[in-house]
Amino acid sequence: MYVFKIEDEEFVIKRMNCPGHIQIYKNKLRSYRDLPLRFAEFGTVYRYERSGVLHGLLRVRGFTQDDAHLFCTPEQVYGEIDRLLDLVLFVMKSFGFDKYQVELSVRDESKQEKYAGSEEDWQRAEDALTKALAGRGIEWTRMEGEAVFYGPKIDVKLIDAIGRTWQLSTVQFDFTLPKRFALEYIASDGQPHQPVMLHRAVLGSVERFMGVLIEHYAGAFPIWLAPVQVVVIPIAERHQERAREVAGRLDQVGLRVESDDRNEKMGFKIREAQTKKVPYMLVIGDKEVQSGQVSVRNRFEGDEGAQALETFMDRIRGFIENRSVRP
């Protein structure tokens, strides 16, 4: 933790988002009819990492998590985990990640005194996690003694382009914070009960996720992810007005587009766009101005020939909506 003093008072920079969500839960009396309650945020937190372990975007001292905390009754736990796994697998598939490891971290049975929560809590939690994984036919590795002291967890670790694993997604039980913060809800029997608390992150550290994503695609993002999706390239100055019209039309339909109207040769502009890994280049010359079409090039296959602008836009929007990795 980052700990420092200001005018003899000790301060600590926020290292987790959990207490904030707990305070939101506690701002009024909760009923079982209110549950499950789900609070999420992109919250920035800090770690006092030693300089020797810092590693680009992959390990940093300040990072932002897509952090969420779910409060539910014991009967709702399996359904919540089931939905969380759906979300994790949907995100992995959407970003094109097909290589990852799933780990189920459980306590060391020989050292039960190290862990919070009752025997019944741990058994119920482990059963729910195992049932959710088995229900999807997911292969996982059981990690004995790797659970955190406050509960068992599922970790999803992506495998990057050179075979390293990076933890991103996680689903964790917490038996400690609900007790320490005296969380309650009024159950159907009219009595106060302690809710079950789940921590979840899908991307995990956004910085680490971006680092793994960049390496996964070697910077050549699919069109739906590319920062610039299309570059419009006029061949000569007299074609610039038409190029700007085309770029404006693409912008209107939500595409990320740039018009390269520099006084450079067409071949130079195409090579530069190719080097920057822009998915599509639209070349505008005399023929394109006269016909109202565009000459299409993609970074994978080169020249596609002339097309009507509307045809090109419909096709590209299809790739984006389907999150296609390649055209």
PEWO-V5745 format. One record per pair of residues at least 12 apart in sequence whose C-alpha atoms are under 6 Angstrom apart, sorted by sequence separation. I is the first residue (numbers start at 1). J is the second residue. D is the distance in whole Angstrom. If there is no record, write none. Layout:
I,J,D
I,J,D
//
This chain:
49,61,6
282,294,6
283,295,5
294,306,5
156,169,5
282,295,5
294,307,6
47,61,5
155,169,6
282,296,5
293,307,5
46,61,6
155,170,4
293,308,5
46,62,4
154,170,6
281,297,5
293,309,6
45,62,6
154,171,5
280,297,6
45,63,6
153,171,6
280,298,5
44,63,5
153,172,4
279,298,6
44,64,4
279,299,5
43,64,5
152,173,6
43,65,5
151,173,5
42,65,5
151,174,5
174,197,5
42,66,5
150,174,5
41,66,6
150,175,5
173,198,5
274,299,6
41,67,6
150,176,5
172,198,6
231,257,6
40,67,6
172,199,5
229,256,5
230,257,5
231,258,5
232,259,5
233,260,5
40,68,4
171,199,6
228,256,5
229,257,6
231,259,6
16,45,6
39,68,5
171,200,5
228,257,6
15,45,5
39,69,5
170,200,6
14,45,5
15,46,5
38,69,6
170,201,5
235,266,6
38,70,4
169,201,5
37,70,6
116,149,6
169,202,4
37,71,5
115,149,5
116,150,5
169,203,6
36,71,6
168,203,6
169,204,6
36,72,4
108,144,6
168,204,5
35,72,5
103,140,5
108,145,4
102,140,5
103,141,5
104,142,5
105,143,5
106,144,5
107,145,4
103,142,6
104,143,6
106,145,6
106,146,6
107,147,5
105,146,5
106,147,5
105,147,5
1,47,6
2,48,6
106,152,5
1,48,5
105,152,6
105,153,5
104,153,6
229,278,6
232,281,6
233,282,6
234,283,6
235,284,6
78,128,5
82,132,6
104,154,5
229,279,6
230,280,5
231,281,5
232,282,5
233,283,5
234,284,5
235,285,5
103,154,6
230,281,6
103,155,5
102,155,6
102,156,5
101,156,6
161,216,5
101,157,5
160,216,6
223,279,6
100,157,5
220,277,5
100,158,4
117,175,5
100,159,5
99,159,6
224,320,5
224,323,6
222,325,5
88,202,6
73,195,5
72,195,6
73,196,6
72,196,5
71,196,6
71,197,5
70,197,6
70,198,5
69,198,6
69,199,5
68,200,5
67,201,5
66,201,6
66,204,6
65,204,5
65,205,5
64,205,6
65,206,6
64,206,6
57,207,5
58,208,4
57,208,5
58,211,6
31,185,5
32,186,6
57,211,5
30,185,5
31,186,5
32,187,5
//
